[in-house]
Amino acid sequence: MTHAGYVLAAYGFAFVVLALVLAHSIHAYRRAVRK
Amino acid sequence: MAGGHSVEGAVIVMKFITAFANPARFAKLAGYLVPVCAAVAAVFTALGLYYAFYQSPPDYQQGDTVRIMYVHVPAAWMAMFIYVTMAAAALTGLVWKHVLAELYARAAAPVGAAFTLICLVTGSLWGKPMWGTWWVWDARLTSVLVLFFLYAGYIALVDAFDDEQRGTDAGGYLLLLGVINIPVIKYSVEWWNTLHQPAGVIRMAGSSVDDSMLPPLIFMAVGFKAFFGLVVLLRLKTEIARRRKRVLS
């Protein structure tokens, strides 16, 4: 893998994980406040 | 007088702690803070990415690989920061039976675990091209792995009891015991010979990182802090709504 590949893999992994955390939190919140 | 100030300070902190022991008052405040955190997180993370990729120079030795630092280091800061706040909340919960403090530790744990995982994986992706290996069992890497296990252990432990309060208390003791790992992480690079480099930004002698590399680090750190604020507020509101539902049903 090239150096750019390592950089993109690192940023890609980080932001996918953060997006999943945010999506899970929003989903759980919506489910909790649903009547 | 210093003594007078510290007493006033303690009174203010206690007033703050008791004011937000009321979940309804907290939920109202969280309603205002969620959009603010979301905006700050979006703006500062975008700025951080722009500076990380376009405004900061490649390193004279590492080339472009150094750009991994701008996600790896702020994630590591978050991993430790969240753990310390959880331990403080656990202490507040165990001593004063502060409901929100107990809920906070539960809400923050998965986010802390996520940042620790990001720190470990981005570090590994940085280690392969620079050190020639994905992983070494040196003191810094191992102590951060222990931090990840502490988060995972806490998440498993708090839900392992039929009585929720017993789970919360057991988790609180685990958090307090595990806090010893934080100075071990911080000073591991000084106490032992490690492949991992020593601290560059937060150190007594001042930052040793070049000025051109500080803005992306700081922007990303602020963006991550605001992101954490956003997610933890959402998770706290979720937990409060869930408990209210349970009481009413």
Interface residues (C-beta under 8 A of the other chain):
Chain A: M1 H3 A4 Y6 V7 A9 A10 Y11 F13 A14 V17 L18 L20 V21 L22 H24 S25 I26 A28 Y29 A32 V33
Chain B: L49 G63 D64 T65 R67 I68 V71 H72 A75 P110 V111 A114 L117 I118 V121 T122 L125 W126 K128 P129 F227 L230 V231 L234 R235 K237 T238 E239 A241 R242 K245
